[in-house]
Amino acid sequence: MSPGRDEQTTLSSLRERPAPLPGTQASAGQPVIGPPAALPAVVVIGTSAGGLVALRTLLVSLPCTLAAPVCVVQHLGRQPSLLPELLAAHCVLPIRFAEDDTPLKPGILVAPPDHHLLLDDGHVRLSRGPRENFSRPSINPTLRSAAQSFGRRAIGVILTGRLDDGTAGLYDLKQAAGIAIVQDPEQAEYAEMPRSALEHVPVDYCLPLEQIGPLLVRLVEQMVVRGGEDAPSSVRAESPMDHDERFDKPAALTCPDCGGATRAHRLGSLIEYRCHIGHRFSLEALTTAQRNALDEAGQRLLRSFGEWIGICDLRAAAGPVADQAEWSAAAANAGQLRALLIDLLDQPV
């Protein structure tokens, strides 16, 4: 059984931390700007439902001297967004949508609509790769790329949200010796995402939202730039088609996005399902997809029964007298089946 939140916080607060690296402190009021190789850390914050209010609370506590880039992934979908503008009044750090192939430097970058935000060799990469857990941008790809690029210098934060996007990425970040922080689910507006992370990932800190910002400041100040390869080979830059050697076994489940076959891949206690295109789904996301598919199929069948009853009635009224009884009986039989289907659709799945 995992330790409680109070115990986790107490244990984590006793962790031995290195002194700040010389040269990473800025003069008062001036952000630290330097080459990507000199960045002491990167922070990835993932959130979904309830995220706007949570981000406003967290980001206001980050000073302009913060020496690490902060990458924010909020589920936006494809629609245009004003998220940076909505958050700007609550930030002293510069904030903008991330742009492809730009150097990574201190400030706040927001994943733009319909793009995954990836970190690669000190640069920002935007990708319209396969959706994960029905989302693009998704939190998991950003956390994975942070783990691959920064290793133990990566800090991942999961805030309020539905379902469990971010759990798999936070697991990979921990495998690369990064630091995992989760908002206290008892305080989160939507507890599912933080609760999932706590269930499947050995998080370092579980804190109320108001304490996460000051913690990030302390951690970044204490990070040491490490030379060499920080991440294990299992957390590497990935192509959607290069996962076969890492899959556990085929799954008798189809991809909700493309209909392709999936394979199950285990990440600790979490199971992730991936198709050959590269779509990824947690079991929770697949459950939601299958429930929606059952409901949609039931509604289509209900509509078909209604239309078939109408056709039978028309044939009974307009056809030969000898056929009227047959069509009337068909309409009555379809009506009984339709009533049974309505009862079935009312049952919980």
C-alpha beads as a LAMMPS data file, in Angstrom:
LAMMPS data file: protein, C-alpha beads

349 atoms
348 bonds

1 atom types
1 bond types

-500.0 500.0 xlo xhi
-500.0 500.0 ylo yhi
-500.0 500.0 zlo zhi

Masses

1 110.0

Atoms # bond

1 1 1 0.000 0.000 0.000
2 1 1 1.341 3.433 -0.889
3 1 1 2.048 5.832 1.995
4 1 1 -0.507 8.539 2.674
5 1 1 -0.116 12.058 1.408
6 1 1 1.117 13.428 4.750
7 1 1 3.703 10.646 5.019
8 1 1 4.780 11.144 1.383
9 1 1 5.229 14.868 1.950
10 1 1 7.195 14.319 5.166
11 1 1 9.502 11.744 3.585
12 1 1 10.031 13.864 0.494
13 1 1 10.779 16.985 2.508
14 1 1 13.674 15.116 4.156
15 1 1 15.313 14.328 0.826
16 1 1 18.931 15.471 0.651
17 1 1 19.205 18.187 -1.960
18 1 1 22.359 19.589 -3.591
19 1 1 23.339 23.202 -3.336
20 1 1 22.459 25.504 -6.246
21 1 1 24.842 25.393 -9.160
22 1 1 27.069 28.481 -9.308
23 1 1 26.061 30.774 -12.111
24 1 1 22.385 29.871 -12.153
25 1 1 21.353 32.703 -9.824
26 1 1 20.153 35.869 -11.561
27 1 1 20.296 39.408 -10.383
28 1 1 17.067 40.665 -8.814
29 1 1 14.259 41.047 -11.306
30 1 1 16.139 39.505 -14.214
31 1 1 15.307 36.054 -15.649
32 1 1 18.192 33.672 -16.277
33 1 1 18.755 33.279 -20.006
34 1 1 21.427 30.984 -21.300
35 1 1 22.149 28.260 -23.807
36 1 1 19.905 25.177 -23.509
37 1 1 22.833 23.081 -22.256
38 1 1 23.052 25.356 -19.200
39 1 1 19.419 24.919 -18.188
40 1 1 19.364 23.383 -14.721
41 1 1 15.958 21.761 -15.159
42 1 1 12.697 21.688 -17.050
43 1 1 9.219 21.735 -15.510
44 1 1 6.225 20.099 -17.227
45 1 1 2.780 20.881 -15.843
46 1 1 -0.150 18.798 -17.088
47 1 1 -3.807 19.496 -16.433
48 1 1 -7.251 19.110 -17.934
49 1 1 -10.693 19.877 -16.479
50 1 1 -10.393 22.659 -13.915
51 1 1 -6.962 23.551 -15.224
52 1 1 -7.446 27.274 -15.865
53 1 1 -8.119 28.107 -12.221
54 1 1 -5.374 25.750 -11.032
55 1 1 -2.785 27.211 -13.408
56 1 1 -3.610 30.742 -12.327
57 1 1 -3.001 29.767 -8.707
58 1 1 0.252 27.953 -9.432
59 1 1 1.898 30.230 -11.990
60 1 1 1.442 33.402 -9.952
61 1 1 3.988 32.050 -7.446
62 1 1 6.764 31.541 -10.035
63 1 1 9.268 34.450 -10.039
64 1 1 10.804 36.027 -13.112
65 1 1 14.188 34.678 -11.949
66 1 1 13.119 31.048 -12.387
67 1 1 15.983 29.469 -14.322
68 1 1 14.011 26.609 -15.906
69 1 1 11.518 26.510 -18.765
70 1 1 7.955 25.687 -17.707
71 1 1 5.960 23.693 -20.265
72 1 1 2.194 23.743 -19.725
73 1 1 -0.040 21.132 -21.326
74 1 1 -3.758 21.788 -20.975
75 1 1 -6.185 19.687 -23.004
76 1 1 -7.341 22.096 -25.711
77 1 1 -8.376 19.936 -28.655
78 1 1 -8.438 21.564 -32.081
79 1 1 -10.327 24.738 -31.300
80 1 1 -8.491 28.100 -31.146
81 1 1 -7.403 29.072 -27.651
82 1 1 -6.506 32.224 -25.736
83 1 1 -4.915 30.314 -22.863
84 1 1 -1.622 32.308 -22.755
85 1 1 -3.563 35.573 -22.729
86 1 1 -5.874 34.284 -19.991
87 1 1 -2.877 33.315 -17.850
88 1 1 -0.625 36.297 -18.615
89 1 1 -2.193 38.515 -15.962
90 1 1 -1.259 35.893 -13.368
91 1 1 2.393 35.464 -14.429
92 1 1 5.527 37.523 -14.113
93 1 1 7.332 35.090 -16.404
94 1 1 6.839 35.575 -20.154
95 1 1 4.165 33.205 -21.466
96 1 1 3.286 32.217 -25.026
97 1 1 2.279 29.306 -27.201
98 1 1 5.229 27.077 -28.024
99 1 1 6.634 27.396 -31.541
100 1 1 8.274 24.616 -33.496
101 1 1 12.072 24.388 -33.720
102 1 1 12.793 27.187 -31.246
103 1 1 15.462 27.067 -28.522
104 1 1 14.251 26.046 -25.095
105 1 1 14.819 28.794 -22.538
106 1 1 13.296 30.048 -19.281
107 1 1 9.717 31.250 -19.471
108 1 1 6.345 29.559 -19.830
109 1 1 5.472 27.639 -22.994
110 1 1 1.921 26.452 -23.608
111 1 1 1.188 23.517 -25.895
112 1 1 -0.840 24.933 -28.822
113 1 1 -4.144 23.410 -29.955
114 1 1 -3.932 20.124 -31.893
115 1 1 -0.176 19.725 -31.316
116 1 1 1.923 17.691 -28.928
117 1 1 4.691 19.713 -27.284
118 1 1 7.985 17.791 -27.343
119 1 1 11.467 18.627 -26.049
120 1 1 14.408 17.520 -28.142
121 1 1 18.063 18.471 -27.862
122 1 1 17.404 21.830 -26.212
123 1 1 14.683 22.744 -28.699
124 1 1 10.898 22.737 -28.831
125 1 1 9.279 20.401 -31.325
126 1 1 5.592 20.521 -32.184
127 1 1 4.006 17.345 -33.485
128 1 1 0.641 16.391 -34.938
129 1 1 1.413 12.776 -34.139
130 1 1 -1.217 10.264 -33.034
131 1 1 -3.547 11.311 -30.251
132 1 1 -3.065 9.775 -26.823
133 1 1 -6.047 9.168 -24.544
134 1 1 -8.120 11.026 -27.167
135 1 1 -6.022 14.189 -26.689
136 1 1 -3.684 16.298 -28.786
137 1 1 -2.009 18.011 -27.050
138 1 1 -1.563 15.183 -24.585
139 1 1 0.415 15.374 -21.361
140 1 1 2.176 12.017 -21.746
141 1 1 4.318 12.862 -24.826
142 1 1 5.651 16.037 -23.199
143 1 1 6.583 14.207 -20.007
144 1 1 8.247 11.398 -21.994
145 1 1 10.292 13.818 -24.042
146 1 1 11.299 15.728 -20.888
147 1 1 12.449 12.456 -19.345
148 1 1 14.431 11.576 -22.452
149 1 1 16.057 15.012 -22.792
150 1 1 16.568 16.010 -19.148
151 1 1 16.540 12.778 -17.127
152 1 1 16.842 13.563 -13.425
153 1 1 16.653 17.269 -14.230
154 1 1 13.001 16.839 -15.323
155 1 1 10.194 17.836 -12.969
156 1 1 6.673 16.659 -13.765
157 1 1 3.513 18.077 -12.202
158 1 1 -0.004 16.632 -12.514
159 1 1 -2.936 18.867 -11.586
160 1 1 -6.706 18.593 -11.713
161 1 1 -8.336 16.683 -14.562
162 1 1 -10.589 13.826 -15.614
163 1 1 -9.442 10.318 -16.563
164 1 1 -5.698 9.642 -16.323
165 1 1 -3.648 11.409 -18.984
166 1 1 -0.206 12.152 -17.586
167 1 1 0.120 9.003 -15.480
168 1 1 2.087 7.020 -18.089
169 1 1 4.334 9.987 -18.849
170 1 1 4.983 10.620 -15.165
171 1 1 5.905 6.945 -14.784
172 1 1 8.498 7.295 -17.572
173 1 1 9.812 10.467 -15.954
174 1 1 10.324 8.623 -12.670
175 1 1 12.080 5.799 -14.553
176 1 1 14.539 8.473 -15.709
177 1 1 15.060 9.569 -12.070
178 1 1 13.040 12.767 -12.498
179 1 1 10.903 14.361 -9.776
180 1 1 7.132 13.733 -9.726
181 1 1 4.735 16.165 -8.077
182 1 1 0.974 15.670 -7.820
183 1 1 -1.736 18.009 -6.620
184 1 1 -3.561 16.723 -3.555
185 1 1 -6.615 15.003 -5.117
186 1 1 -8.733 15.935 -2.099
187 1 1 -8.199 19.565 -3.050
188 1 1 -8.327 19.218 -6.848
189 1 1 -11.502 20.318 -8.630
190 1 1 -11.374 17.044 -10.596
191 1 1 -9.469 14.375 -8.689
192 1 1 -9.159 11.605 -11.308
193 1 1 -5.834 12.615 -12.877
194 1 1 -3.993 13.258 -9.580
195 1 1 -5.476 10.130 -8.017
196 1 1 -4.380 7.972 -10.964
197 1 1 -0.835 9.314 -10.746
198 1 1 -0.705 8.569 -7.026
199 1 1 -1.980 5.041 -7.616
200 1 1 0.506 4.069 -10.322
201 1 1 3.594 6.274 -9.834
202 1 1 5.908 6.587 -6.804
203 1 1 5.477 10.344 -6.584
204 1 1 7.892 12.487 -4.613
205 1 1 5.449 15.137 -3.455
206 1 1 1.665 15.288 -3.049
207 1 1 0.765 18.823 -2.027
208 1 1 -2.016 21.390 -1.978
209 1 1 -1.931 23.569 -5.073
210 1 1 -0.688 26.653 -3.191
211 1 1 2.473 24.814 -2.091
212 1 1 3.503 23.484 -5.498
213 1 1 4.781 26.776 -6.924
214 1 1 7.167 27.534 -4.018
215 1 1 8.360 23.908 -4.149
216 1 1 9.184 24.246 -7.854
217 1 1 11.206 27.365 -7.138
218 1 1 13.234 25.558 -4.466
219 1 1 13.801 22.482 -6.616
220 1 1 14.955 24.462 -9.643
221 1 1 17.328 26.514 -7.502
222 1 1 18.849 23.301 -6.151
223 1 1 19.192 21.439 -9.451
224 1 1 22.660 20.724 -10.743
225 1 1 23.313 20.533 -14.461
226 1 1 24.481 16.972 -15.084
227 1 1 26.741 15.923 -17.917
228 1 1 26.304 12.793 -20.019
229 1 1 23.153 10.799 -20.552
230 1 1 20.610 11.300 -17.777
231 1 1 17.839 9.041 -19.066
232 1 1 17.795 5.249 -19.324
233 1 1 17.612 3.770 -22.799
234 1 1 14.008 2.657 -22.243
235 1 1 12.939 6.312 -22.168
236 1 1 14.153 7.480 -25.532
237 1 1 12.978 9.585 -28.419
238 1 1 10.237 7.575 -30.039
239 1 1 8.735 7.043 -33.438
240 1 1 5.147 5.747 -33.517
241 1 1 6.299 2.670 -35.429
242 1 1 9.275 1.577 -33.281
243 1 1 7.577 0.100 -30.231
244 1 1 7.138 -3.551 -31.222
245 1 1 10.071 -4.769 -29.146
246 1 1 8.587 -3.133 -26.052
247 1 1 5.038 -4.489 -26.285
248 1 1 4.001 -7.208 -23.873
249 1 1 1.367 -9.036 -25.918
250 1 1 -1.421 -8.579 -28.474
251 1 1 -4.745 -7.413 -27.038
252 1 1 -8.184 -8.439 -28.293
253 1 1 -9.160 -4.780 -28.412
254 1 1 -9.305 -2.375 -31.327
255 1 1 -8.051 1.194 -31.314
256 1 1 -10.947 3.617 -30.696
257 1 1 -9.335 6.178 -33.001
258 1 1 -8.430 4.137 -36.096
259 1 1 -9.929 0.674 -35.559
260 1 1 -6.542 -1.025 -35.754
261 1 1 -5.345 -3.871 -33.558
262 1 1 -3.708 -2.955 -30.263
263 1 1 -0.984 -4.409 -28.092
264 1 1 -0.740 -4.109 -24.327
265 1 1 2.355 -2.575 -22.781
266 1 1 2.926 -2.625 -19.028
267 1 1 4.323 0.411 -17.222
268 1 1 4.643 -0.737 -13.635
269 1 1 1.070 -1.283 -12.437
270 1 1 -0.340 0.658 -15.406
271 1 1 -1.270 -0.992 -18.702
272 1 1 -1.162 1.087 -21.874
273 1 1 -2.719 -0.038 -25.168
274 1 1 -1.091 1.050 -28.424
275 1 1 -1.940 0.492 -32.044
276 1 1 0.573 0.318 -34.911
277 1 1 -0.282 3.907 -35.910
278 1 1 0.848 5.131 -32.497
279 1 1 -2.420 5.955 -30.717
280 1 1 -2.139 5.201 -27.006
281 1 1 -4.831 4.602 -24.431
282 1 1 -4.910 3.730 -20.772
283 1 1 -7.387 1.101 -19.620
284 1 1 -9.500 3.907 -18.148
285 1 1 -9.599 5.719 -21.486
286 1 1 -10.460 2.490 -23.323
287 1 1 -13.266 1.860 -20.840
288 1 1 -14.708 5.287 -21.543
289 1 1 -14.368 4.734 -25.294
290 1 1 -16.113 1.357 -25.182
291 1 1 -18.971 2.700 -23.077
292 1 1 -19.441 5.512 -25.580
293 1 1 -19.294 3.022 -28.473
294 1 1 -21.948 0.819 -26.844
295 1 1 -24.187 3.805 -26.290
296 1 1 -23.746 5.037 -29.869
297 1 1 -24.393 1.547 -31.270
298 1 1 -27.512 1.225 -29.141
299 1 1 -28.832 4.577 -30.310
300 1 1 -28.183 3.654 -33.951
301 1 1 -30.012 0.351 -33.482
302 1 1 -32.885 2.145 -31.762
303 1 1 -33.166 4.541 -34.692
304 1 1 -33.078 1.639 -37.164
305 1 1 -35.892 -0.146 -35.348
306 1 1 -37.977 3.039 -35.436
307 1 1 -37.412 3.449 -39.158
308 1 1 -38.176 -0.239 -39.799
309 1 1 -41.483 0.069 -37.912
310 1 1 -42.362 3.074 -40.068
311 1 1 -41.574 1.150 -43.262
312 1 1 -43.665 -1.823 -42.108
313 1 1 -46.600 0.465 -41.365
314 1 1 -46.300 2.044 -44.808
315 1 1 -46.198 -1.358 -46.521
316 1 1 -49.215 -2.526 -44.518
317 1 1 -51.193 0.570 -45.489
318 1 1 -50.157 0.810 -49.148
319 1 1 -49.549 -2.805 -50.157
320 1 1 -51.889 -5.545 -51.258
321 1 1 -54.543 -6.584 -48.763
322 1 1 -53.045 -10.082 -48.644
323 1 1 -49.782 -8.661 -47.316
324 1 1 -51.229 -6.287 -44.724
325 1 1 -51.315 -8.843 -41.898
326 1 1 -47.710 -9.849 -42.542
327 1 1 -46.416 -6.268 -42.456
328 1 1 -48.523 -5.375 -39.418
329 1 1 -47.098 -8.388 -37.579
330 1 1 -43.565 -7.335 -38.565
331 1 1 -44.194 -3.821 -37.220
332 1 1 -45.541 -5.235 -33.943
333 1 1 -42.550 -7.568 -33.555
334 1 1 -40.106 -4.725 -34.221
335 1 1 -41.965 -2.578 -31.691
336 1 1 -41.491 -5.258 -29.027
337 1 1 -37.777 -5.536 -29.810
338 1 1 -37.426 -1.753 -29.714
339 1 1 -39.089 -1.606 -26.293
340 1 1 -36.718 -4.311 -25.051
341 1 1 -33.734 -2.354 -26.387
342 1 1 -34.897 0.793 -24.596
343 1 1 -34.995 -1.179 -21.340
344 1 1 -31.501 -2.556 -21.987
345 1 1 -30.057 0.872 -22.741
346 1 1 -31.393 2.112 -19.424
347 1 1 -29.273 -0.483 -17.596
348 1 1 -25.816 0.556 -16.360
349 1 1 -22.883 -0.878 -18.282

Bonds

1 1 1 2
2 1 2 3
3 1 3 4
4 1 4 5
5 1 5 6
6 1 6 7
7 1 7 8
8 1 8 9
9 1 9 10
10 1 10 11
11 1 11 12
12 1 12 13
13 1 13 14
14 1 14 15
15 1 15 16
16 1 16 17
17 1 17 18
18 1 18 19
19 1 19 20
20 1 20 21
21 1 21 22
22 1 22 23
23 1 23 24
24 1 24 25
25 1 25 26
26 1 26 27
27 1 27 28
28 1 28 29
29 1 29 30
30 1 30 31
31 1 31 32
32 1 32 33
33 1 33 34
34 1 34 35
35 1 35 36
36 1 36 37
37 1 37 38
38 1 38 39
39 1 39 40
40 1 40 41
41 1 41 42
42 1 42 43
43 1 43 44
44 1 44 45
45 1 45 46
46 1 46 47
47 1 47 48
48 1 48 49
49 1 49 50
50 1 50 51
51 1 51 52
52 1 52 53
53 1 53 54
54 1 54 55
55 1 55 56
56 1 56 57
57 1 57 58
58 1 58 59
59 1 59 60
60 1 60 61
61 1 61 62
62 1 62 63
63 1 63 64
64 1 64 65
65 1 65 66
66 1 66 67
67 1 67 68
68 1 68 69
69 1 69 70
70 1 70 71
71 1 71 72
72 1 72 73
73 1 73 74
74 1 74 75
75 1 75 76
76 1 76 77
77 1 77 78
78 1 78 79
79 1 79 80
80 1 80 81
81 1 81 82
82 1 82 83
83 1 83 84
84 1 84 85
85 1 85 86
86 1 86 87
87 1 87 88
88 1 88 89
89 1 89 90
90 1 90 91
91 1 91 92
92 1 92 93
93 1 93 94
94 1 94 95
95 1 95 96
96 1 96 97
97 1 97 98
98 1 98 99
99 1 99 100
100 1 100 101
101 1 101 102
102 1 102 103
103 1 103 104
104 1 104 105
105 1 105 106
106 1 106 107
107 1 107 108
108 1 108 109
109 1 109 110
110 1 110 111
111 1 111 112
112 1 112 113
113 1 113 114
114 1 114 115
115 1 115 116
116 1 116 117
117 1 117 118
118 1 118 119
119 1 119 120
120 1 120 121
121 1 121 122
122 1 122 123
123 1 123 124
124 1 124 125
125 1 125 126
126 1 126 127
127 1 127 128
128 1 128 129
129 1 129 130
130 1 130 131
131 1 131 132
132 1 132 133
133 1 133 134
134 1 134 135
135 1 135 136
136 1 136 137
137 1 137 138
138 1 138 139
139 1 139 140
140 1 140 141
141 1 141 142
142 1 142 143
143 1 143 144
144 1 144 145
145 1 145 146
146 1 146 147
147 1 147 148
148 1 148 149
149 1 149 150
150 1 150 151
151 1 151 152
152 1 152 153
153 1 153 154
154 1 154 155
155 1 155 156
156 1 156 157
157 1 157 158
158 1 158 159
159 1 159 160
160 1 160 161
161 1 161 162
162 1 162 163
163 1 163 164
164 1 164 165
165 1 165 166
166 1 166 167
167 1 167 168
168 1 168 169
169 1 169 170
170 1 170 171
171 1 171 172
172 1 172 173
173 1 173 174
174 1 174 175
175 1 175 176
176 1 176 177
177 1 177 178
178 1 178 179
179 1 179 180
180 1 180 181
181 1 181 182
182 1 182 183
183 1 183 184
184 1 184 185
185 1 185 186
186 1 186 187
187 1 187 188
188 1 188 189
189 1 189 190
190 1 190 191
191 1 191 192
192 1 192 193
193 1 193 194
194 1 194 195
195 1 195 196
196 1 196 197
197 1 197 198
198 1 198 199
199 1 199 200
200 1 200 201
201 1 201 202
202 1 202 203
203 1 203 204
204 1 204 205
205 1 205 206
206 1 206 207
207 1 207 208
208 1 208 209
209 1 209 210
210 1 210 211
211 1 211 212
212 1 212 213
213 1 213 214
214 1 214 215
215 1 215 216
216 1 216 217
217 1 217 218
218 1 218 219
219 1 219 220
220 1 220 221
221 1 221 222
222 1 222 223
223 1 223 224
224 1 224 225
225 1 225 226
226 1 226 227
227 1 227 228
228 1 228 229
229 1 229 230
230 1 230 231
231 1 231 232
232 1 232 233
233 1 233 234
234 1 234 235
235 1 235 236
236 1 236 237
237 1 237 238
238 1 238 239
239 1 239 240
240 1 240 241
241 1 241 242
242 1 242 243
243 1 243 244
244 1 244 245
245 1 245 246
246 1 246 247
247 1 247 248
248 1 248 249
249 1 249 250
250 1 250 251
251 1 251 252
252 1 252 253
253 1 253 254
254 1 254 255
255 1 255 256
256 1 256 257
257 1 257 258
258 1 258 259
259 1 259 260
260 1 260 261
261 1 261 262
262 1 262 263
263 1 263 264
264 1 264 265
265 1 265 266
266 1 266 267
267 1 267 268
268 1 268 269
269 1 269 270
270 1 270 271
271 1 271 272
272 1 272 273
273 1 273 274
274 1 274 275
275 1 275 276
276 1 276 277
277 1 277 278
278 1 278 279
279 1 279 280
280 1 280 281
281 1 281 282
282 1 282 283
283 1 283 284
284 1 284 285
285 1 285 286
286 1 286 287
287 1 287 288
288 1 288 289
289 1 289 290
290 1 290 291
291 1 291 292
292 1 292 293
293 1 293 294
294 1 294 295
295 1 295 296
296 1 296 297
297 1 297 298
298 1 298 299
299 1 299 300
300 1 300 301
301 1 301 302
302 1 302 303
303 1 303 304
304 1 304 305
305 1 305 306
306 1 306 307
307 1 307 308
308 1 308 309
309 1 309 310
310 1 310 311
311 1 311 312
312 1 312 313
313 1 313 314
314 1 314 315
315 1 315 316
316 1 316 317
317 1 317 318
318 1 318 319
319 1 319 320
320 1 320 321
321 1 321 322
322 1 322 323
323 1 323 324
324 1 324 325
325 1 325 326
326 1 326 327
327 1 327 328
328 1 328 329
329 1 329 330
330 1 330 331
331 1 331 332
332 1 332 333
333 1 333 334
334 1 334 335
335 1 335 336
336 1 336 337
337 1 337 338
338 1 338 339
339 1 339 340
340 1 340 341
341 1 341 342
342 1 342 343
343 1 343 344
344 1 344 345
345 1 345 346
346 1 346 347
347 1 347 348
348 1 348 349
